[in-house]
């Protein structure tokens, strides 16, 4: 079934599903990096939180990433997808705009995660108090590096959502302007 045959409401549902998949993939990949730089973050916080016990650590980190992230896709994508549903004139353009929105949020989240990682590494190197709870017995540097990376990736997702919604709105306005 081509885009021309699919209705915009159906594309809306497809975009929400794709945003779930993209967020889950982001979480799994993100946690591979954060596990590498902060395994104690997972052993002290995330594995107990998600009740991950009998899995190899990397697989467990990926599962934690999927479980912690999949639901953010539709929440973050919803503003852009709703704007596109009503503002983008054709199903094909709407689908392409939605895919671009997902890519923008993925890139913004990834960029923010890397900034958070750099910040965490710097804070550890400077001996700066993290300003948040550290589990007893956990390696503080692991918690600071991975925790900083995780926290900023959510902020990046929120920023990406605003950028994506603005892109779709601007794109729809340009299409309408060119049609007149």
PyMOL commands that place a pseudoatom at each C-alpha (Angstrom):
pseudoatom trace, name=CA, resn=UNK, resi=1, chain=A, elem=C, hetatm=0, pos=[0.000, 0.000, 0.000]
pseudoatom trace, name=CA, resn=UNK, resi=2, chain=A, elem=C, hetatm=0, pos=[1.621, 3.247, -1.131]
pseudoatom trace, name=CA, resn=UNK, resi=3, chain=A, elem=C, hetatm=0, pos=[1.536, 6.568, 0.703]
pseudoatom trace, name=CA, resn=UNK, resi=4, chain=A, elem=C, hetatm=0, pos=[-0.959, 7.934, -1.818]
pseudoatom trace, name=CA, resn=UNK, resi=5, chain=A, elem=C, hetatm=0, pos=[-3.427, 5.211, -0.806]
pseudoatom trace, name=CA, resn=UNK, resi=6, chain=A, elem=C, hetatm=0, pos=[-2.900, 5.523, 2.959]
pseudoatom trace, name=CA, resn=UNK, resi=7, chain=A, elem=C, hetatm=0, pos=[-4.962, 8.086, 4.820]
pseudoatom trace, name=CA, resn=UNK, resi=8, chain=A, elem=C, hetatm=0, pos=[-3.321, 10.712, 6.992]
pseudoatom trace, name=CA, resn=UNK, resi=9, chain=A, elem=C, hetatm=0, pos=[-4.899, 9.286, 10.183]
pseudoatom trace, name=CA, resn=UNK, resi=10, chain=A, elem=C, hetatm=0, pos=[-3.400, 5.889, 9.352]
pseudoatom trace, name=CA, resn=UNK, resi=11, chain=A, elem=C, hetatm=0, pos=[-0.032, 7.531, 8.716]
pseudoatom trace, name=CA, resn=UNK, resi=12, chain=A, elem=C, hetatm=0, pos=[-0.380, 9.239, 12.110]
pseudoatom trace, name=CA, resn=UNK, resi=13, chain=A, elem=C, hetatm=0, pos=[-0.671, 5.785, 13.740]
pseudoatom trace, name=CA, resn=UNK, resi=14, chain=A, elem=C, hetatm=0, pos=[2.250, 4.444, 11.673]
pseudoatom trace, name=CA, resn=UNK, resi=15, chain=A, elem=C, hetatm=0, pos=[4.401, 7.420, 12.712]
pseudoatom trace, name=CA, resn=UNK, resi=16, chain=A, elem=C, hetatm=0, pos=[3.560, 6.835, 16.377]
pseudoatom trace, name=CA, resn=UNK, resi=17, chain=A, elem=C, hetatm=0, pos=[4.602, 3.169, 15.994]
pseudoatom trace, name=CA, resn=UNK, resi=18, chain=A, elem=C, hetatm=0, pos=[7.812, 4.158, 14.205]
pseudoatom trace, name=CA, resn=UNK, resi=19, chain=A, elem=C, hetatm=0, pos=[8.582, 6.681, 16.933]
pseudoatom trace, name=CA, resn=UNK, resi=20, chain=A, elem=C, hetatm=0, pos=[8.241, 3.854, 19.514]
pseudoatom trace, name=CA, resn=UNK, resi=21, chain=A, elem=C, hetatm=0, pos=[10.695, 1.750, 17.530]
pseudoatom trace, name=CA, resn=UNK, resi=22, chain=A, elem=C, hetatm=0, pos=[13.136, 4.634, 17.063]
pseudoatom trace, name=CA, resn=UNK, resi=23, chain=A, elem=C, hetatm=0, pos=[13.038, 5.489, 20.769]
pseudoatom trace, name=CA, resn=UNK, resi=24, chain=A, elem=C, hetatm=0, pos=[13.555, 1.834, 21.725]
pseudoatom trace, name=CA, resn=UNK, resi=25, chain=A, elem=C, hetatm=0, pos=[16.515, 1.572, 19.339]
pseudoatom trace, name=CA, resn=UNK, resi=26, chain=A, elem=C, hetatm=0, pos=[17.941, 4.815, 20.714]
pseudoatom trace, name=CA, resn=UNK, resi=27, chain=A, elem=C, hetatm=0, pos=[17.621, 3.504, 24.271]
pseudoatom trace, name=CA, resn=UNK, resi=28, chain=A, elem=C, hetatm=0, pos=[19.327, 0.209, 23.443]
pseudoatom trace, name=CA, resn=UNK, resi=29, chain=A, elem=C, hetatm=0, pos=[22.218, 1.913, 21.626]
pseudoatom trace, name=CA, resn=UNK, resi=30, chain=A, elem=C, hetatm=0, pos=[22.505, 4.684, 24.216]
pseudoatom trace, name=CA, resn=UNK, resi=31, chain=A, elem=C, hetatm=0, pos=[22.806, 2.130, 26.993]
pseudoatom trace, name=CA, resn=UNK, resi=32, chain=A, elem=C, hetatm=0, pos=[25.614, 0.311, 25.217]
pseudoatom trace, name=CA, resn=UNK, resi=33, chain=A, elem=C, hetatm=0, pos=[27.663, 3.508, 25.420]
pseudoatom trace, name=CA, resn=UNK, resi=34, chain=A, elem=C, hetatm=0, pos=[26.591, 4.362, 28.962]
pseudoatom trace, name=CA, resn=UNK, resi=35, chain=A, elem=C, hetatm=0, pos=[27.280, 0.796, 30.145]
pseudoatom trace, name=CA, resn=UNK, resi=36, chain=A, elem=C, hetatm=0, pos=[30.794, 1.084, 28.705]
pseudoatom trace, name=CA, resn=UNK, resi=37, chain=A, elem=C, hetatm=0, pos=[31.538, 4.292, 30.622]
pseudoatom trace, name=CA, resn=UNK, resi=38, chain=A, elem=C, hetatm=0, pos=[29.538, 3.525, 33.760]
pseudoatom trace, name=CA, resn=UNK, resi=39, chain=A, elem=C, hetatm=0, pos=[28.718, -0.120, 34.456]
pseudoatom trace, name=CA, resn=UNK, resi=40, chain=A, elem=C, hetatm=0, pos=[28.054, 0.558, 38.137]
pseudoatom trace, name=CA, resn=UNK, resi=41, chain=A, elem=C, hetatm=0, pos=[25.196, 2.864, 37.107]
pseudoatom trace, name=CA, resn=UNK, resi=42, chain=A, elem=C, hetatm=0, pos=[23.461, -0.241, 35.820]
pseudoatom trace, name=CA, resn=UNK, resi=43, chain=A, elem=C, hetatm=0, pos=[24.425, -2.592, 38.652]
pseudoatom trace, name=CA, resn=UNK, resi=44, chain=A, elem=C, hetatm=0, pos=[23.532, -0.100, 41.398]
pseudoatom trace, name=CA, resn=UNK, resi=45, chain=A, elem=C, hetatm=0, pos=[20.486, 1.586, 39.834]
pseudoatom trace, name=CA, resn=UNK, resi=46, chain=A, elem=C, hetatm=0, pos=[19.096, 0.367, 36.522]
pseudoatom trace, name=CA, resn=UNK, resi=47, chain=A, elem=C, hetatm=0, pos=[19.288, -3.421, 36.806]
pseudoatom trace, name=CA, resn=UNK, resi=48, chain=A, elem=C, hetatm=0, pos=[17.519, -3.399, 40.196]
pseudoatom trace, name=CA, resn=UNK, resi=49, chain=A, elem=C, hetatm=0, pos=[15.000, -0.783, 38.979]
pseudoatom trace, name=CA, resn=UNK, resi=50, chain=A, elem=C, hetatm=0, pos=[14.034, -2.913, 35.965]
pseudoatom trace, name=CA, resn=UNK, resi=51, chain=A, elem=C, hetatm=0, pos=[14.571, -6.250, 37.753]
pseudoatom trace, name=CA, resn=UNK, resi=52, chain=A, elem=C, hetatm=0, pos=[17.223, -7.370, 35.277]
pseudoatom trace, name=CA, resn=UNK, resi=53, chain=A, elem=C, hetatm=0, pos=[19.124, -10.197, 36.927]
pseudoatom trace, name=CA, resn=UNK, resi=54, chain=A, elem=C, hetatm=0, pos=[19.881, -13.292, 34.882]
pseudoatom trace, name=CA, resn=UNK, resi=55, chain=A, elem=C, hetatm=0, pos=[20.993, -11.692, 31.632]
pseudoatom trace, name=CA, resn=UNK, resi=56, chain=A, elem=C, hetatm=0, pos=[24.427, -10.900, 30.269]
pseudoatom trace, name=CA, resn=UNK, resi=57, chain=A, elem=C, hetatm=0, pos=[25.162, -7.279, 31.251]
pseudoatom trace, name=CA, resn=UNK, resi=58, chain=A, elem=C, hetatm=0, pos=[25.172, -5.832, 27.718]
pseudoatom trace, name=CA, resn=UNK, resi=59, chain=A, elem=C, hetatm=0, pos=[21.891, -7.555, 26.888]
pseudoatom trace, name=CA, resn=UNK, resi=60, chain=A, elem=C, hetatm=0, pos=[20.455, -6.326, 30.168]
pseudoatom trace, name=CA, resn=UNK, resi=61, chain=A, elem=C, hetatm=0, pos=[21.616, -2.783, 29.416]
pseudoatom trace, name=CA, resn=UNK, resi=62, chain=A, elem=C, hetatm=0, pos=[19.950, -2.953, 25.992]
pseudoatom trace, name=CA, resn=UNK, resi=63, chain=A, elem=C, hetatm=0, pos=[16.695, -4.225, 27.516]
pseudoatom trace, name=CA, resn=UNK, resi=64, chain=A, elem=C, hetatm=0, pos=[16.772, -1.458, 30.125]
pseudoatom trace, name=CA, resn=UNK, resi=65, chain=A, elem=C, hetatm=0, pos=[17.248, 1.036, 27.279]
pseudoatom trace, name=CA, resn=UNK, resi=66, chain=A, elem=C, hetatm=0, pos=[14.274, -0.330, 25.367]
pseudoatom trace, name=CA, resn=UNK, resi=67, chain=A, elem=C, hetatm=0, pos=[12.022, -0.410, 28.443]
pseudoatom trace, name=CA, resn=UNK, resi=68, chain=A, elem=C, hetatm=0, pos=[13.070, 3.059, 29.582]
pseudoatom trace, name=CA, resn=UNK, resi=69, chain=A, elem=C, hetatm=0, pos=[12.759, 4.703, 26.173]
pseudoatom trace, name=CA, resn=UNK, resi=70, chain=A, elem=C, hetatm=0, pos=[10.120, 3.185, 23.868]
pseudoatom trace, name=CA, resn=UNK, resi=71, chain=A, elem=C, hetatm=0, pos=[7.272, 5.189, 25.405]
pseudoatom trace, name=CA, resn=UNK, resi=72, chain=A, elem=C, hetatm=0, pos=[9.118, 8.487, 24.939]
pseudoatom trace, name=CA, resn=UNK, resi=73, chain=A, elem=C, hetatm=0, pos=[8.861, 8.177, 21.142]
pseudoatom trace, name=CA, resn=UNK, resi=74, chain=A, elem=C, hetatm=0, pos=[5.145, 8.872, 20.869]
pseudoatom trace, name=CA, resn=UNK, resi=75, chain=A, elem=C, hetatm=0, pos=[5.192, 11.453, 23.667]
pseudoatom trace, name=CA, resn=UNK, resi=76, chain=A, elem=C, hetatm=0, pos=[7.985, 13.417, 22.018]
pseudoatom trace, name=CA, resn=UNK, resi=77, chain=A, elem=C, hetatm=0, pos=[6.646, 12.867, 18.480]
pseudoatom trace, name=CA, resn=UNK, resi=78, chain=A, elem=C, hetatm=0, pos=[3.030, 13.668, 19.255]
pseudoatom trace, name=CA, resn=UNK, resi=79, chain=A, elem=C, hetatm=0, pos=[3.232, 17.477, 18.858]
pseudoatom trace, name=CA, resn=UNK, resi=80, chain=A, elem=C, hetatm=0, pos=[4.927, 17.220, 15.455]
pseudoatom trace, name=CA, resn=UNK, resi=81, chain=A, elem=C, hetatm=0, pos=[2.641, 14.418, 14.275]
pseudoatom trace, name=CA, resn=UNK, resi=82, chain=A, elem=C, hetatm=0, pos=[-0.523, 16.291, 15.283]
pseudoatom trace, name=CA, resn=UNK, resi=83, chain=A, elem=C, hetatm=0, pos=[0.653, 19.486, 13.581]
pseudoatom trace, name=CA, resn=UNK, resi=84, chain=A, elem=C, hetatm=0, pos=[1.476, 17.492, 10.455]
pseudoatom trace, name=CA, resn=UNK, resi=85, chain=A, elem=C, hetatm=0, pos=[-1.844, 15.662, 10.514]
pseudoatom trace, name=CA, resn=UNK, resi=86, chain=A, elem=C, hetatm=0, pos=[-3.737, 18.932, 10.178]
pseudoatom trace, name=CA, resn=UNK, resi=87, chain=A, elem=C, hetatm=0, pos=[-1.217, 21.199, 8.444]
pseudoatom trace, name=CA, resn=UNK, resi=88, chain=A, elem=C, hetatm=0, pos=[0.573, 19.074, 5.840]
pseudoatom trace, name=CA, resn=UNK, resi=89, chain=A, elem=C, hetatm=0, pos=[-1.667, 18.815, 2.762]
pseudoatom trace, name=CA, resn=UNK, resi=90, chain=A, elem=C, hetatm=0, pos=[-0.848, 15.334, 1.424]
pseudoatom trace, name=CA, resn=UNK, resi=91, chain=A, elem=C, hetatm=0, pos=[-0.299, 11.911, 2.955]
pseudoatom trace, name=CA, resn=UNK, resi=92, chain=A, elem=C, hetatm=0, pos=[3.068, 11.434, 1.256]
pseudoatom trace, name=CA, resn=UNK, resi=93, chain=A, elem=C, hetatm=0, pos=[4.437, 14.760, 2.444]
pseudoatom trace, name=CA, resn=UNK, resi=94, chain=A, elem=C, hetatm=0, pos=[3.069, 14.083, 5.911]
pseudoatom trace, name=CA, resn=UNK, resi=95, chain=A, elem=C, hetatm=0, pos=[4.808, 10.715, 6.096]
pseudoatom trace, name=CA, resn=UNK, resi=96, chain=A, elem=C, hetatm=0, pos=[8.144, 12.157, 4.927]
pseudoatom trace, name=CA, resn=UNK, resi=97, chain=A, elem=C, hetatm=0, pos=[7.839, 15.071, 7.361]
pseudoatom trace, name=CA, resn=UNK, resi=98, chain=A, elem=C, hetatm=0, pos=[7.099, 12.623, 10.178]
pseudoatom trace, name=CA, resn=UNK, resi=99, chain=A, elem=C, hetatm=0, pos=[10.156, 10.531, 9.345]
pseudoatom trace, name=CA, resn=UNK, resi=100, chain=A, elem=C, hetatm=0, pos=[12.291, 13.681, 9.342]
pseudoatom trace, name=CA, resn=UNK, resi=101, chain=A, elem=C, hetatm=0, pos=[10.817, 14.612, 12.727]
pseudoatom trace, name=CA, resn=UNK, resi=102, chain=A, elem=C, hetatm=0, pos=[11.809, 11.220, 14.144]
pseudoatom trace, name=CA, resn=UNK, resi=103, chain=A, elem=C, hetatm=0, pos=[15.334, 11.616, 12.738]
pseudoatom trace, name=CA, resn=UNK, resi=104, chain=A, elem=C, hetatm=0, pos=[15.657, 15.120, 14.211]
pseudoatom trace, name=CA, resn=UNK, resi=105, chain=A, elem=C, hetatm=0, pos=[14.627, 13.928, 17.677]
pseudoatom trace, name=CA, resn=UNK, resi=106, chain=A, elem=C, hetatm=0, pos=[16.997, 10.934, 17.425]
pseudoatom trace, name=CA, resn=UNK, resi=107, chain=A, elem=C, hetatm=0, pos=[19.880, 13.239, 16.460]
pseudoatom trace, name=CA, resn=UNK, resi=108, chain=A, elem=C, hetatm=0, pos=[19.062, 15.836, 19.120]
pseudoatom trace, name=CA, resn=UNK, resi=109, chain=A, elem=C, hetatm=0, pos=[18.836, 13.166, 21.819]
pseudoatom trace, name=CA, resn=UNK, resi=110, chain=A, elem=C, hetatm=0, pos=[22.117, 11.606, 20.722]
pseudoatom trace, name=CA, resn=UNK, resi=111, chain=A, elem=C, hetatm=0, pos=[23.888, 14.956, 20.576]
pseudoatom trace, name=CA, resn=UNK, resi=112, chain=A, elem=C, hetatm=0, pos=[22.604, 15.896, 24.011]
pseudoatom trace, name=CA, resn=UNK, resi=113, chain=A, elem=C, hetatm=0, pos=[23.688, 12.516, 25.399]
pseudoatom trace, name=CA, resn=UNK, resi=114, chain=A, elem=C, hetatm=0, pos=[27.220, 13.122, 24.137]
pseudoatom trace, name=CA, resn=UNK, resi=115, chain=A, elem=C, hetatm=0, pos=[27.222, 16.587, 25.711]
pseudoatom trace, name=CA, resn=UNK, resi=116, chain=A, elem=C, hetatm=0, pos=[26.029, 15.026, 28.965]
pseudoatom trace, name=CA, resn=UNK, resi=117, chain=A, elem=C, hetatm=0, pos=[28.756, 12.401, 28.745]
pseudoatom trace, name=CA, resn=UNK, resi=118, chain=A, elem=C, hetatm=0, pos=[31.405, 15.101, 28.220]
pseudoatom trace, name=CA, resn=UNK, resi=119, chain=A, elem=C, hetatm=0, pos=[29.963, 17.034, 31.160]
pseudoatom trace, name=CA, resn=UNK, resi=120, chain=A, elem=C, hetatm=0, pos=[30.027, 13.934, 33.364]
pseudoatom trace, name=CA, resn=UNK, resi=121, chain=A, elem=C, hetatm=0, pos=[33.614, 13.132, 32.409]
pseudoatom trace, name=CA, resn=UNK, resi=122, chain=A, elem=C, hetatm=0, pos=[34.637, 16.720, 33.116]
pseudoatom trace, name=CA, resn=UNK, resi=123, chain=A, elem=C, hetatm=0, pos=[32.805, 16.782, 36.477]
pseudoatom trace, name=CA, resn=UNK, resi=124, chain=A, elem=C, hetatm=0, pos=[34.536, 13.548, 37.514]
pseudoatom trace, name=CA, resn=UNK, resi=125, chain=A, elem=C, hetatm=0, pos=[37.936, 14.903, 36.438]
pseudoatom trace, name=CA, resn=UNK, resi=126, chain=A, elem=C, hetatm=0, pos=[37.350, 18.070, 38.470]
pseudoatom trace, name=CA, resn=UNK, resi=127, chain=A, elem=C, hetatm=0, pos=[36.071, 16.212, 41.542]
pseudoatom trace, name=CA, resn=UNK, resi=128, chain=A, elem=C, hetatm=0, pos=[32.799, 18.173, 41.442]
pseudoatom trace, name=CA, resn=UNK, resi=129, chain=A, elem=C, hetatm=0, pos=[30.039, 16.938, 43.750]
pseudoatom trace, name=CA, resn=UNK, resi=130, chain=A, elem=C, hetatm=0, pos=[27.298, 15.528, 41.509]
pseudoatom trace, name=CA, resn=UNK, resi=131, chain=A, elem=C, hetatm=0, pos=[24.516, 17.242, 43.430]
pseudoatom trace, name=CA, resn=UNK, resi=132, chain=A, elem=C, hetatm=0, pos=[22.383, 14.107, 43.427]
pseudoatom trace, name=CA, resn=UNK, resi=133, chain=A, elem=C, hetatm=0, pos=[22.075, 10.886, 45.410]
pseudoatom trace, name=CA, resn=UNK, resi=134, chain=A, elem=C, hetatm=0, pos=[24.730, 8.259, 44.921]
pseudoatom trace, name=CA, resn=UNK, resi=135, chain=A, elem=C, hetatm=0, pos=[23.990, 4.665, 45.962]
pseudoatom trace, name=CA, resn=UNK, resi=136, chain=A, elem=C, hetatm=0, pos=[26.129, 3.379, 48.834]
pseudoatom trace, name=CA, resn=UNK, resi=137, chain=A, elem=C, hetatm=0, pos=[29.042, 1.319, 47.607]
pseudoatom trace, name=CA, resn=UNK, resi=138, chain=A, elem=C, hetatm=0, pos=[28.633, 2.316, 43.956]
pseudoatom trace, name=CA, resn=UNK, resi=139, chain=A, elem=C, hetatm=0, pos=[31.450, 3.764, 41.918]
pseudoatom trace, name=CA, resn=UNK, resi=140, chain=A, elem=C, hetatm=0, pos=[30.624, 7.494, 41.982]
pseudoatom trace, name=CA, resn=UNK, resi=141, chain=A, elem=C, hetatm=0, pos=[32.413, 8.220, 38.690]
pseudoatom trace, name=CA, resn=UNK, resi=142, chain=A, elem=C, hetatm=0, pos=[30.281, 5.616, 36.879]
pseudoatom trace, name=CA, resn=UNK, resi=143, chain=A, elem=C, hetatm=0, pos=[27.065, 7.078, 38.275]
pseudoatom trace, name=CA, resn=UNK, resi=144, chain=A, elem=C, hetatm=0, pos=[28.057, 10.648, 37.398]
pseudoatom trace, name=CA, resn=UNK, resi=145, chain=A, elem=C, hetatm=0, pos=[29.166, 9.860, 33.829]
pseudoatom trace, name=CA, resn=UNK, resi=146, chain=A, elem=C, hetatm=0, pos=[26.254, 7.579, 32.895]
pseudoatom trace, name=CA, resn=UNK, resi=147, chain=A, elem=C, hetatm=0, pos=[23.683, 9.572, 34.881]
pseudoatom trace, name=CA, resn=UNK, resi=148, chain=A, elem=C, hetatm=0, pos=[24.718, 12.814, 33.188]
pseudoatom trace, name=CA, resn=UNK, resi=149, chain=A, elem=C, hetatm=0, pos=[24.465, 11.136, 29.806]
pseudoatom trace, name=CA, resn=UNK, resi=150, chain=A, elem=C, hetatm=0, pos=[21.000, 9.765, 30.561]
pseudoatom trace, name=CA, resn=UNK, resi=151, chain=A, elem=C, hetatm=0, pos=[19.607, 13.004, 31.965]
pseudoatom trace, name=CA, resn=UNK, resi=152, chain=A, elem=C, hetatm=0, pos=[20.751, 15.151, 29.073]
pseudoatom trace, name=CA, resn=UNK, resi=153, chain=A, elem=C, hetatm=0, pos=[19.427, 12.720, 26.464]
pseudoatom trace, name=CA, resn=UNK, resi=154, chain=A, elem=C, hetatm=0, pos=[15.896, 13.361, 27.774]
pseudoatom trace, name=CA, resn=UNK, resi=155, chain=A, elem=C, hetatm=0, pos=[16.496, 17.114, 27.534]
pseudoatom trace, name=CA, resn=UNK, resi=156, chain=A, elem=C, hetatm=0, pos=[17.762, 16.594, 23.980]
pseudoatom trace, name=CA, resn=UNK, resi=157, chain=A, elem=C, hetatm=0, pos=[14.604, 14.664, 23.142]
pseudoatom trace, name=CA, resn=UNK, resi=158, chain=A, elem=C, hetatm=0, pos=[12.459, 17.533, 24.406]
pseudoatom trace, name=CA, resn=UNK, resi=159, chain=A, elem=C, hetatm=0, pos=[14.476, 20.053, 22.385]
pseudoatom trace, name=CA, resn=UNK, resi=160, chain=A, elem=C, hetatm=0, pos=[14.260, 17.768, 19.350]
pseudoatom trace, name=CA, resn=UNK, resi=161, chain=A, elem=C, hetatm=0, pos=[10.474, 17.635, 19.763]
pseudoatom trace, name=CA, resn=UNK, resi=162, chain=A, elem=C, hetatm=0, pos=[10.256, 21.426, 19.624]
pseudoatom trace, name=CA, resn=UNK, resi=163, chain=A, elem=C, hetatm=0, pos=[12.556, 21.585, 16.599]
pseudoatom trace, name=CA, resn=UNK, resi=164, chain=A, elem=C, hetatm=0, pos=[10.647, 18.797, 14.806]
pseudoatom trace, name=CA, resn=UNK, resi=165, chain=A, elem=C, hetatm=0, pos=[7.264, 20.438, 15.435]
pseudoatom trace, name=CA, resn=UNK, resi=166, chain=A, elem=C, hetatm=0, pos=[8.642, 23.735, 14.140]
pseudoatom trace, name=CA, resn=UNK, resi=167, chain=A, elem=C, hetatm=0, pos=[10.056, 22.045, 11.042]
pseudoatom trace, name=CA, resn=UNK, resi=168, chain=A, elem=C, hetatm=0, pos=[6.732, 20.422, 10.207]
pseudoatom trace, name=CA, resn=UNK, resi=169, chain=A, elem=C, hetatm=0, pos=[4.843, 23.669, 10.761]
pseudoatom trace, name=CA, resn=UNK, resi=170, chain=A, elem=C, hetatm=0, pos=[7.303, 25.586, 8.575]
pseudoatom trace, name=CA, resn=UNK, resi=171, chain=A, elem=C, hetatm=0, pos=[7.217, 22.903, 5.886]
pseudoatom trace, name=CA, resn=UNK, resi=172, chain=A, elem=C, hetatm=0, pos=[3.409, 22.954, 5.807]
pseudoatom trace, name=CA, resn=UNK, resi=173, chain=A, elem=C, hetatm=0, pos=[3.402, 26.749, 5.517]
pseudoatom trace, name=CA, resn=UNK, resi=174, chain=A, elem=C, hetatm=0, pos=[5.882, 26.642, 2.636]
pseudoatom trace, name=CA, resn=UNK, resi=175, chain=A, elem=C, hetatm=0, pos=[3.803, 24.024, 0.785]
pseudoatom trace, name=CA, resn=UNK, resi=176, chain=A, elem=C, hetatm=0, pos=[0.694, 26.181, 1.159]
pseudoatom trace, name=CA, resn=UNK, resi=177, chain=A, elem=C, hetatm=0, pos=[2.564, 29.316, 0.104]
pseudoatom trace, name=CA, resn=UNK, resi=178, chain=A, elem=C, hetatm=0, pos=[3.902, 27.603, -3.036]
pseudoatom trace, name=CA, resn=UNK, resi=179, chain=A, elem=C, hetatm=0, pos=[0.400, 26.337, -3.885]
pseudoatom trace, name=CA, resn=UNK, resi=180, chain=A, elem=C, hetatm=0, pos=[-0.951, 29.883, -4.137]
for i in range(1, 180): cmd.bond("trace and resi %d" % i, "trace and resi %d" % (i + 1))
show_as sticks, trace
zoom trace
